[in-house]
């Protein structure tokens, strides 16, 4: 999922972010509003992680959201 798709699913993604990174406030997330670079900056600020680490963790979370979205659209297998 690219960053444009993230902007389109920001509300869903925001919930996942709040669960994983509890130091981020609602105001922080409102400031980011789906903008990838701002979210990376907030993770680096609050969690003292490198840019690469923040990027990797966000990529993994975006993948989980993408898979959850696909799973919701895919009908169960026929028996």
LUMDO-103999 format. One record per residue (C-alpha): residue number from 0; residue in three letters; x negated, y, z. Coordinates in steps of 0.1 Angstrom, whole numbers, m for minus. Last residue first. Layout:
N
+------+------+-------+-------+-------+
: resi : resn :    xx :    yy :    zz :
+------+------+-------+-------+-------+
:  NUM :  ALA :     X :     Y :     Z :
...
+------+------+-------+-------+-------+
END
This chain:
79
+------+------+-------+-------+-------+
: resi : resn :    xx :    yy :    zz :
+------+------+-------+-------+-------+
:   78 :  UNK :   168 :  m260 :     3 :
:   77 :  UNK :   165 :  m225 :   m12 :
:   76 :  UNK :   137 :  m203 :     1 :
:   75 :  UNK :   148 :  m172 :    20 :
:   74 :  UNK :   154 :  m141 :    m1 :
:   73 :  UNK :   125 :  m117 :    m4 :
:   72 :  UNK :   133 :   m81 :     3 :
:   71 :  UNK :   127 :   m82 :    41 :
:   70 :  UNK :    96 :  m102 :    35 :
:   69 :  UNK :    83 :   m75 :    11 :
:   68 :  UNK :    88 :   m48 :    37 :
:   67 :  UNK :    71 :   m69 :    64 :
:   66 :  UNK :    42 :   m76 :    41 :
:   65 :  UNK :    38 :   m38 :    33 :
:   64 :  UNK :    40 :   m29 :    70 :
:   63 :  UNK :    13 :   m55 :    78 :
:   62 :  UNK :    m8 :   m42 :    50 :
:   61 :  UNK :    m5 :    m7 :    62 :
:   60 :  UNK :   m16 :   m19 :    97 :
:   59 :  UNK :   m47 :   m35 :    82 :
:   58 :  UNK :   m55 :    m4 :    62 :
:   57 :  UNK :   m51 :    17 :    93 :
:   56 :  UNK :   m76 :    m4 :   112 :
:   55 :  UNK :  m101 :    m3 :    83 :
:   54 :  UNK :   m98 :    34 :    79 :
:   53 :  UNK :  m103 :    40 :   116 :
:   52 :  UNK :  m133 :    18 :   117 :
:   51 :  UNK :  m148 :    34 :    86 :
:   50 :  UNK :  m142 :    69 :   101 :
:   49 :  UNK :  m160 :    58 :   132 :
:   48 :  UNK :  m141 :    54 :   164 :
:   47 :  UNK :  m140 :    77 :   195 :
:   46 :  UNK :  m104 :    67 :   203 :
:   45 :  UNK :   m87 :   100 :   207 :
:   44 :  UNK :  m106 :   121 :   182 :
:   43 :  UNK :  m114 :    94 :   157 :
:   42 :  UNK :   m78 :    82 :   157 :
:   41 :  UNK :   m66 :   118 :   153 :
:   40 :  UNK :   m90 :   123 :   123 :
:   39 :  UNK :   m78 :    91 :   106 :
:   38 :  UNK :   m42 :   103 :   111 :
:   37 :  UNK :   m50 :   137 :    95 :
:   36 :  UNK :   m67 :   120 :    65 :
:   35 :  UNK :   m37 :    97 :    59 :
:   34 :  UNK :   m10 :   123 :    58 :
:   33 :  UNK :    22 :   105 :    69 :
:   32 :  UNK :    36 :   133 :    90 :
:   31 :  UNK :     2 :   140 :   106 :
:   30 :  UNK :    14 :   169 :   127 :
:   29 :  UNK :    45 :   150 :   137 :
:   28 :  UNK :    23 :   121 :   147 :
:   27 :  UNK :     2 :   144 :   170 :
:   26 :  UNK :    34 :   160 :   184 :
:   25 :  UNK :    48 :   125 :   191 :
:   24 :  UNK :    17 :   118 :   211 :
:   23 :  UNK :   m12 :    96 :   201 :
:   22 :  UNK :   m27 :    80 :   232 :
:   21 :  UNK :    m5 :    49 :   228 :
:   20 :  UNK :   m24 :    37 :   198 :
:   19 :  UNK :   m10 :     3 :   189 :
:   18 :  UNK :    27 :     8 :   198 :
:   17 :  UNK :    27 :    44 :   186 :
:   16 :  UNK :    11 :    34 :   153 :
:   15 :  UNK :    37 :     7 :   146 :
:   14 :  UNK :    65 :    32 :   153 :
:   13 :  UNK :    49 :    57 :   130 :
:   12 :  UNK :    47 :    32 :   102 :
:   11 :  UNK :    84 :    28 :   101 :
:   10 :  UNK :    90 :    65 :   101 :
:    9 :  UNK :    62 :    71 :    76 :
:    8 :  UNK :    76 :    48 :    50 :
:    7 :  UNK :    75 :    72 :    20 :
:    6 :  UNK :    42 :    88 :    33 :
:    5 :  UNK :    27 :    54 :    35 :
:    4 :  UNK :    36 :    48 :    m1 :
:    3 :  UNK :    16 :    78 :   m11 :
:    2 :  UNK :   m13 :    65 :    10 :
:    1 :  UNK :   m15 :    33 :   m10 :
:    0 :  UNK :     0 :     0 :     0 :
+------+------+-------+-------+-------+
END
